Amino acid sequence: MLKRFDHLNQTSPEWRAVVAAAEASAPLLNGHKASLLGSLFVTHATNVKTVKDQVHLFAALDALDSSDRARYLEEASKMPSDYALLVNASWLAEAKNDTLDWARAAEAYSEMASQALRWGYRELALRCYVAQAIMLDDYGSQENAAIEVLAHAETALGSDAVISRARAKIHFRHKRHLSALESFAEGAAGFALGDPVERAYMCREMGISAAETGEWLVASEWLGRARQAAFSARSKAMRPMAIGLRADEALAIYRAGEPSRAVTIYGEVLQSLASLDGDGSTKAAYCQRVVRHGLLWMFGQVTGRTLEVDGEPPVMVPGMCSNPEPPESIRDQPCASIDVAWYMQAVTEAQHLSAAAADTNLAQRLNGKTMPGMEVIAREEFVASTSSRLDVDGFAIQFGPWTDSLVYLAEHLEEFRKSDVTEPRYGFIPSASASQLGASLVQQRIEDAIIAFGMFAAMNRQHDRVAALAAALEDRLGAEVGRQLLTFMLNGDSTAENLRAFICTAIHTTFAQETLTTEQLFVVTLRFVQATRRSAFLSHLLRRFVPWAREAWQRALENRFALVNPRTTVPAIQATLAGDRDDLSAVAALLLVAEDAVSVRLDPSLRDMLRALAKGEQGKMSELG
């Protein structure tokens, strides 16, 4: 049919005029006027359904003289990624129908590459060699043979980014991520600029490879390029992948050590999920669920809470939110309400932006709604954030909503157990009365918060922040005991014989002494361990306390003669400090060896407690934890 069309176009002036008019009125294609014959050929060639038919097509082209062949192939060379769509259409169709004979297809593409070379069509030959390599590696598991095909193509055609890209894909498939980067990272920056879909896939793979080698900032840059390409495709089918890539980019930025930027971006990602119909396609359903999974992972990093998914803690896998070929089974997985996600996002923002910003954003996003079950978690994290920042005004602002939520939790435990993240319960948390706030479990939590604030102030030597908090809580219901604790921290005159008083005395000691003696440091470290291990704010305290303890004891070693038996105790302390543990077990192990370096003797029960902690036995949290 195409030959007949071409014959008429060559021999009939009337037909030629019709064709010329059609070409003149047609819109520009990739910035130029398209040949009607070439366009019809591309349409035919890209709809070939079998490799066998594609072989016949190449044979027909081979029978033409060079000028006729050039007219047929004129438009194919101007398509995105040159001839890739023309070459790949047939094997993709067979793969989709599960009829692909990879061995015969590999032979066919080898012959088609030779034909294209004879015609002088280098780029077409390149794509045929790449298709042959795909048959061998992706479908035939003949990795070495595929590499050899690409080496042969390089010998025949010279170095080319298309070959480097194909070689990098083989390395990527076999999880040789460093090799993938080394073989193509330099050429990838300018590759496939005219084909946004191919560029999105390529940059995504480069980002995953960079992440797998620990180069998280580089990974975020590649994923950002992938996201830009995916959005520029302006395709509804590509939108889930584009949004997922933005989430993957944010997670990589988080891992690269820029959490503030990461959580800001993630808020934008959650907003964009509103444009995806989770039931509209498998890709959209996947994006909706896995973006939430990424947020759950970040939430765990911030809070230290282990919220399991199918019995396992959430895991962050590079590129997980943008999987271009998600499993159909993802539709069967539950999808948490976006309002639950907003609460979790608020928690990450409180930690890495500020509690005030998180609170404001949450109110806007929920549009007046409240979920008591999530409110308790979020408010406690807001208090933790203000404590770690020594933000007195923020702590005072959050104190009322937080304590009200604690009372609500204590009185509605059964309701909380029945809550469902896919269909959450909304409600209203009333202001608590003085008698309600006096409940022992609520007071225990309040005391935990006050002591956590005091410890942060002590580790930062900011005595004035404790005094400011005592003034800010002067008239707050439920804060009476908390204010007493703050007074003990400031004055150090407590005669009480209980752990809370001992901890407050330790805090006061850090304020009162410009430099702690070794004995004082030992006691303060011990009391801080006791406070941290049972605190509702354990994960937040650990981030500051463990580095503080390491640094304090490292400084203590500088005056080695202030230690008992320095010849033996200093090496033991140094060896413990050299360990890579970053949890409470590291500090417990440090105290056990430091006991021999001070005149203080531990009660056997305290020594047993430290030994258990050093083995990783954390002990119970607060009753409401």
SULTA-V561017 format. One record per residue. RES is the residue in three letters. OMEGA is omega in whole degrees, 0 to 359 (* if undefined). NEAR is the number of other C-alpha atoms within 10 Angstrom. Layout:
BEGIN
res & omega & near
RES & OMEGA & NEAR
RES & OMEGA & NEAR
END
This chain:
BEGIN
res & omega & near
MET & 179 & 6
LEU & 177 & 13
LYS & 178 & 11
ARG & 178 & 9
PHE & 182 & 14
ASP & 180 & 17
HIS & 179 & 12
LEU & 180 & 14
ASN & 181 & 18
GLN & 190 & 11
THR & 185 & 10
SER & 177 & 10
PRO & 180 & 11
GLU & 179 & 11
TRP & 181 & 16
ARG & 180 & 15
ALA & 178 & 12
VAL & 180 & 12
VAL & 180 & 16
ALA & 179 & 15
ALA & 179 & 11
ALA & 180 & 14
GLU & 182 & 16
ALA & 183 & 13
SER & 182 & 9
ALA & 178 & 13
PRO & 178 & 12
LEU & 177 & 11
LEU & 183 & 13
ASN & 174 & 11
GLY & 180 & 8
HIS & 175 & 9
LYS & 186 & 14
ALA & 172 & 19
SER & 181 & 21
LEU & 179 & 19
LEU & 180 & 21
GLY & 180 & 20
SER & 178 & 17
LEU & 178 & 14
PHE & 179 & 20
VAL & 179 & 21
THR & 179 & 13
HIS & 186 & 13
ALA & 182 & 21
THR & 176 & 18
ASN & 175 & 15
VAL & 190 & 20
LYS & 180 & 16
THR & 177 & 18
VAL & 179 & 25
LYS & 178 & 14
ASP & 178 & 13
GLN & 175 & 24
VAL & 178 & 17
HIS & 179 & 11
LEU & 178 & 14
PHE & 178 & 15
ALA & 178 & 13
ALA & 177 & 11
LEU & 181 & 19
ASP & 182 & 16
ALA & 181 & 10
LEU & 172 & 12
ASP & 190 & 10
SER & 182 & 13
SER & 177 & 8
ASP & 180 & 14
ARG & 181 & 16
ALA & 180 & 17
ARG & 178 & 16
TYR & 186 & 23
LEU & 187 & 20
GLU & 184 & 18
GLU & 182 & 22
ALA & 182 & 24
SER & 183 & 18
LYS & 179 & 16
MET & 173 & 17
PRO & 182 & 17
SER & 175 & 22
ASP & 187 & 19
TYR & 187 & 23
ALA & 182 & 21
LEU & 179 & 18
LEU & 184 & 24
VAL & 189 & 24
ASN & 187 & 19
ALA & 187 & 18
SER & 183 & 24
TRP & 175 & 24
LEU & 179 & 16
ALA & 179 & 17
GLU & 178 & 17
ALA & 179 & 14
LYS & 181 & 10
ASN & 180 & 10
ASP & 179 & 9
THR & 186 & 11
LEU & 172 & 19
ASP & 190 & 15
TRP & 182 & 21
ALA & 179 & 13
ARG & 179 & 14
ALA & 179 & 22
ALA & 177 & 24
GLU & 182 & 14
ALA & 182 & 19
TYR & 174 & 24
SER & 179 & 19
GLU & 180 & 18
MET & 176 & 24
ALA & 179 & 25
SER & 178 & 16
GLN & 181 & 19
ALA & 177 & 20
LEU & 179 & 17
ARG & 180 & 12
TRP & 182 & 17
GLY & 180 & 12
TYR & 186 & 17
ARG & 184 & 16
GLU & 177 & 20
LEU & 177 & 23
ALA & 178 & 27
LEU & 183 & 25
ARG & 178 & 27
CYS & 176 & 28
TYR & 179 & 29
VAL & 178 & 27
ALA & 177 & 24
GLN & 179 & 27
ALA & 179 & 28
ILE & 179 & 26
MET & 184 & 25
LEU & 185 & 23
ASP & 186 & 20
ASP & 187 & 15
TYR & 182 & 16
GLY & 182 & 16
SER & 178 & 12
GLN & 187 & 14
GLU & 182 & 20
ASN & 179 & 12
ALA & 179 & 15
ALA & 178 & 26
ILE & 179 & 20
GLU & 177 & 12
VAL & 180 & 22
LEU & 176 & 21
ALA & 177 & 18
HIS & 179 & 13
ALA & 180 & 21
GLU & 177 & 16
THR & 183 & 10
ALA & 189 & 13
LEU & 185 & 15
GLY & 181 & 11
SER & 181 & 12
ASP & 180 & 13
ALA & 179 & 16
VAL & 178 & 20
ILE & 179 & 24
SER & 178 & 22
ARG & 180 & 21
ALA & 179 & 23
ARG & 178 & 23
ALA & 179 & 26
LYS & 178 & 24
ILE & 178 & 23
HIS & 180 & 20
PHE & 180 & 19
ARG & 183 & 14
HIS & 174 & 12
LYS & 172 & 14
ARG & 192 & 16
HIS & 178 & 24
LEU & 178 & 17
SER & 178 & 16
ALA & 180 & 25
LEU & 182 & 24
GLU & 185 & 12
SER & 187 & 20
PHE & 187 & 22
ALA & 183 & 22
GLU & 182 & 12
GLY & 186 & 15
ALA & 185 & 20
ALA & 181 & 14
GLY & 186 & 11
PHE & 173 & 19
ALA & 180 & 20
LEU & 180 & 15
GLY & 181 & 17
ASP & 187 & 17
PRO & 181 & 22
VAL & 179 & 21
GLU & 181 & 20
ARG & 178 & 25
ALA & 180 & 29
TYR & 183 & 20
MET & 181 & 24
CYS & 177 & 26
ARG & 180 & 29
GLU & 178 & 25
MET & 179 & 30
GLY & 179 & 32
ILE & 180 & 28
SER & 179 & 29
ALA & 179 & 26
ALA & 181 & 24
GLU & 176 & 17
THR & 176 & 13
GLY & 180 & 13
GLU & 188 & 16
TRP & 179 & 24
LEU & 175 & 20
VAL & 179 & 19
ALA & 181 & 31
SER & 179 & 29
GLU & 178 & 19
TRP & 179 & 28
LEU & 175 & 35
GLY & 176 & 23
ARG & 178 & 22
ALA & 179 & 30
ARG & 178 & 28
GLN & 180 & 18
ALA & 182 & 25
ALA & 178 & 28
PHE & 181 & 20
SER & 178 & 16
ALA & 178 & 19
ARG & 181 & 13
SER & 178 & 12
LYS & 180 & 11
ALA & 181 & 14
MET & 186 & 22
ARG & 177 & 24
PRO & 179 & 30
MET & 180 & 26
ALA & 179 & 29
ILE & 178 & 27
GLY & 179 & 29
LEU & 177 & 33
ARG & 176 & 27
ALA & 178 & 33
ASP & 178 & 32
GLU & 180 & 32
ALA & 180 & 26
LEU & 177 & 30
ALA & 177 & 30
ILE & 177 & 23
TYR & 180 & 19
ARG & 180 & 20
ALA & 176 & 18
GLY & 177 & 12
GLU & 187 & 15
PRO & 181 & 22
SER & 179 & 17
ARG & 183 & 14
ALA & 184 & 24
VAL & 175 & 27
THR & 178 & 16
ILE & 183 & 18
TYR & 175 & 24
GLY & 177 & 20
GLU & 179 & 13
VAL & 180 & 19
LEU & 177 & 20
GLN & 184 & 13
SER & 178 & 13
LEU & 179 & 20
ALA & 181 & 11
SER & 181 & 12
LEU & 173 & 18
ASP & 183 & 14
GLY & 178 & 19
ASP & 186 & 12
GLY & 180 & 9
SER & 178 & 15
THR & 180 & 19
LYS & 179 & 27
ALA & 178 & 24
ALA & 179 & 23
TYR & 182 & 30
CYS & 180 & 30
GLN & 185 & 25
ARG & 187 & 18
VAL & 172 & 20
VAL & 176 & 25
ARG & 178 & 25
HIS & 178 & 21
GLY & 177 & 22
LEU & 178 & 24
LEU & 177 & 25
TRP & 179 & 20
MET & 178 & 26
PHE & 178 & 24
GLY & 178 & 19
GLN & 183 & 13
VAL & 190 & 19
THR & 187 & 18
GLY & 179 & 14
ARG & 178 & 14
THR & 177 & 14
LEU & 191 & 14
GLU & 174 & 13
VAL & 184 & 11
ASP & 177 & 7
GLY & 181 & 7
GLU & 176 & 9
PRO & 180 & 14
PRO & 181 & 19
VAL & 176 & 15
MET & 179 & 19
VAL & 181 & 14
PRO & 177 & 23
GLY & 189 & 24
MET & 185 & 22
CYS & 187 & 29
SER & 180 & 30
ASN & 183 & 18
PRO & 180 & 18
GLU & 183 & 10
PRO & 179 & 17
PRO & 179 & 11
GLU & 183 & 12
SER & 181 & 10
ILE & 180 & 16
ARG & 181 & 18
ASP & 182 & 8
GLN & 178 & 10
PRO & 179 & 10
CYS & 183 & 19
ALA & 175 & 17
SER & 178 & 14
ILE & 178 & 19
ASP & 173 & 20
VAL & 179 & 21
ALA & 180 & 21
TRP & 176 & 23
TYR & 180 & 26
MET & 175 & 22
GLN & 179 & 25
ALA & 179 & 30
VAL & 179 & 30
THR & 179 & 33
GLU & 179 & 29
ALA & 181 & 26
GLN & 190 & 25
HIS & 173 & 19
LEU & 173 & 18
SER & 178 & 20
ALA & 180 & 29
ALA & 179 & 19
ALA & 180 & 12
ALA & 181 & 22
ASP & 179 & 19
THR & 180 & 11
ASN & 182 & 18
LEU & 180 & 23
ALA & 179 & 15
GLN & 184 & 10
ARG & 181 & 15
LEU & 176 & 15
ASN & 175 & 9
GLY & 180 & 8
LYS & 177 & 14
THR & 175 & 18
MET & 185 & 18
PRO & 182 & 23
GLY & 179 & 25
MET & 180 & 22
GLU & 180 & 19
VAL & 182 & 20
ILE & 183 & 18
ALA & 182 & 25
ARG & 179 & 26
GLU & 178 & 23
GLU & 175 & 24
PHE & 177 & 27
VAL & 179 & 27
ALA & 180 & 28
SER & 180 & 27
THR & 178 & 24
SER & 183 & 25
SER & 178 & 20
ARG & 185 & 17
LEU & 181 & 21
ASP & 185 & 18
VAL & 181 & 21
ASP & 179 & 15
GLY & 178 & 18
PHE & 182 & 26
ALA & 179 & 18
ILE & 184 & 17
GLN & 187 & 21
PHE & 182 & 23
GLY & 178 & 18
PRO & 181 & 19
TRP & 182 & 22
THR & 175 & 25
ASP & 180 & 21
SER & 178 & 27
LEU & 178 & 29
VAL & 180 & 22
TYR & 179 & 21
LEU & 183 & 20
ALA & 184 & 15
GLU & 182 & 12
HIS & 183 & 13
LEU & 182 & 11
GLU & 178 & 10
GLU & 181 & 12
PHE & 181 & 16
ARG & 181 & 9
LYS & 184 & 11
SER & 184 & 16
ASP & 184 & 13
VAL & 180 & 17
THR & 177 & 13
GLU & 187 & 12
PRO & 177 & 17
ARG & 177 & 16
TYR & 181 & 13
GLY & 182 & 11
PHE & 177 & 11
ILE & 181 & 18
PRO & 176 & 11
SER & 181 & 15
ALA & 177 & 19
SER & 179 & 12
ALA & 181 & 12
SER & 178 & 9
GLN & 180 & 20
LEU & 180 & 20
GLY & 179 & 18
ALA & 188 & 14
SER & 181 & 10
LEU & 178 & 16
VAL & 180 & 22
GLN & 178 & 20
GLN & 180 & 18
ARG & 179 & 21
ILE & 179 & 23
GLU & 176 & 22
ASP & 182 & 22
ALA & 181 & 22
ILE & 180 & 24
ILE & 178 & 26
ALA & 178 & 24
PHE & 180 & 28
GLY & 179 & 30
MET & 177 & 29
PHE & 178 & 22
ALA & 180 & 22
ALA & 182 & 20
MET & 177 & 16
ASN & 179 & 14
ARG & 179 & 16
GLN & 180 & 16
HIS & 184 & 18
ASP & 180 & 12
ARG & 178 & 18
VAL & 178 & 24
ALA & 180 & 17
ALA & 180 & 15
LEU & 178 & 21
ALA & 178 & 23
ALA & 183 & 14
ALA & 182 & 16
LEU & 188 & 20
GLU & 185 & 11
ASP & 184 & 10
ARG & 175 & 13
LEU & 176 & 17
GLY & 186 & 24
ALA & 186 & 23
GLU & 181 & 16
VAL & 178 & 15
GLY & 178 & 20
ARG & 176 & 22
GLN & 178 & 17
LEU & 178 & 24
LEU & 178 & 25
THR & 177 & 18
PHE & 180 & 23
MET & 184 & 30
LEU & 188 & 22
ASN & 179 & 15
GLY & 185 & 20
ASP & 180 & 13
SER & 176 & 16
THR & 182 & 10
ALA & 179 & 10
GLU & 176 & 8
ASN & 187 & 9
LEU & 180 & 12
ARG & 180 & 18
ALA & 179 & 20
PHE & 180 & 23
ILE & 178 & 26
CYS & 177 & 29
THR & 178 & 23
ALA & 178 & 25
ILE & 178 & 28
HIS & 180 & 24
THR & 180 & 22
THR & 178 & 23
PHE & 188 & 23
ALA & 185 & 16
GLN & 178 & 10
GLU & 176 & 9
THR & 180 & 12
LEU & 170 & 16
THR & 180 & 14
THR & 178 & 23
GLU & 179 & 17
GLN & 179 & 17
LEU & 179 & 20
PHE & 182 & 23
VAL & 180 & 19
VAL & 180 & 23
THR & 179 & 24
LEU & 181 & 20
ARG & 179 & 20
PHE & 174 & 23
VAL & 180 & 25
GLN & 180 & 19
ALA & 186 & 23
THR & 189 & 23
ARG & 181 & 20
ARG & 184 & 17
SER & 172 & 23
ALA & 182 & 24
PHE & 186 & 29
LEU & 186 & 21
SER & 179 & 20
HIS & 179 & 22
LEU & 183 & 24
LEU & 183 & 18
ARG & 180 & 13
ARG & 187 & 15
PHE & 183 & 24
VAL & 176 & 20
PRO & 179 & 13
TRP & 181 & 15
ALA & 179 & 23
ARG & 182 & 18
GLU & 182 & 12
ALA & 181 & 17
TRP & 175 & 20
GLN & 177 & 14
ARG & 180 & 11
ALA & 180 & 19
LEU & 180 & 18
GLU & 175 & 10
ASN & 189 & 11
ARG & 183 & 16
PHE & 172 & 12
ALA & 180 & 15
LEU & 175 & 20
VAL & 179 & 17
ASN & 185 & 13
PRO & 182 & 17
ARG & 181 & 11
THR & 185 & 11
THR & 181 & 20
VAL & 178 & 22
PRO & 181 & 13
ALA & 179 & 17
ILE & 179 & 23
GLN & 180 & 15
ALA & 179 & 12
THR & 178 & 20
LEU & 181 & 19
ALA & 180 & 9
GLY & 184 & 10
ASP & 178 & 8
ARG & 182 & 12
ASP & 180 & 14
ASP & 184 & 18
LEU & 178 & 25
SER & 180 & 21
ALA & 181 & 21
VAL & 178 & 25
ALA & 178 & 24
ALA & 179 & 19
LEU & 180 & 25
LEU & 180 & 26
LEU & 179 & 19
VAL & 181 & 18
ALA & 181 & 22
GLU & 180 & 18
ASP & 182 & 19
ALA & 181 & 23
VAL & 181 & 19
SER & 180 & 12
VAL & 177 & 14
ARG & 181 & 10
LEU & 169 & 14
ASP & 181 & 9
PRO & 181 & 9
SER & 178 & 9
LEU & 178 & 13
ARG & 178 & 16
ASP & 178 & 13
MET & 180 & 16
LEU & 179 & 25
ARG & 178 & 17
ALA & 179 & 16
LEU & 181 & 21
ALA & 178 & 20
LYS & 180 & 13
GLY & 178 & 14
GLU & 191 & 13
GLN & 186 & 16
GLY & 185 & 11
LYS & 174 & 10
MET & 176 & 14
SER & 185 & 16
GLU & 181 & 11
LEU & 186 & 12
GLY & * & 12
END
